Amino acid sequence: AARHVYGTPLSSQLCHHHFLAKFDDAIAMRESSSTEKEELIHLKHRVCLIIRVPDIELACERMNEFHREQNRFRTSVITSDLVDKVFRDFENLTMYLQFPNGFVPTTVNVSENINKQLKDRFKPMCMFQSIKSAEDYLKLWCLKRRFQQFTDCKKHFKFLNGKAPLEIAGCKINGLDYLNL
């Protein structure tokens, strides 16, 4: 969606979870003892070895190996289609490795969470009186979110609790009121 709005030069990180779910769906549709199911499991494992690595050099090295051996994985229409998707989406599956010091997650949980919050807020409103009022609402809501502190981050994101997104980005927001900007 972002590429559609902002144009093709935009870099984005594809969600590993959703990308690998395509493999899981194909695996689930096969009989438990089928050869194709085993091939799909092996293909998914190989893709994980490519996209879940500590640095971009290793990802590229493994992708080159995969490219040389691709015909080994093209055993059916579905496996060929999945191999093509790996080649097509490689850059966007490894974008997080290109910005190792930044915060580029390998899932879209943050985006999905924001969309859910917006959906919950829009439900009682039913509709806006105009496109302009909808745009103004979204601008204000986004500004509010940038100042709002995280409260329920878990696991390795716990360090974000008590900080606003602007603070995490290095901005000094103490004493600023987003309504008066």
Phi, psi and omega in degrees: 000317180297319179297322179296317182285316188262351179106168186290335181289355182292129175268139178213156179262122174281146180289121178299318183302310182289325178295314181289340177297333176298322178291316180299320178297316180295321179295317183296334182277354181262154176293149187300331183257009185285148177294321181298323178297316178298320179295321178294319178298316178296318179297315178299316178301317180297319178295319177300321178294336179276313189268343181250073183229165183281342181210160185293329180298315179293321178298315180294320178300313180291327177293322177297319176298316179298320180298317179295328184258010189303325182296334177297332182265348182272069185259351179205174179298316183292318180292323177298319179297317180293321177299316178300320179295323178297314179296316182297320189258005185308310182300317181282343174277341182245015181300327180299334179281339181279345178233065188296334180268353180268183180250086177241101182286159178266007175230170178252026182303320181297312179297316180297322178296316180296317178299320178295318179298317178297316180301316179296325179286324182285332185308308182288341182282333182070304179197165175260156181285337179202166175299320180300316180293326176293316178297317179298319178299313181296322178297314180294318180297317178297318179297317178301315181298327180292334179264345185281130181286145174288144183232337187229037176287143184239171177053232186280007174253006182303329182297345180281337182303136180087000179239145176270155178307321179295324177295319180297327179282356176100006180275144175266113185244004180302129178083356178273139175248116185298338179285341181255015179279000000 
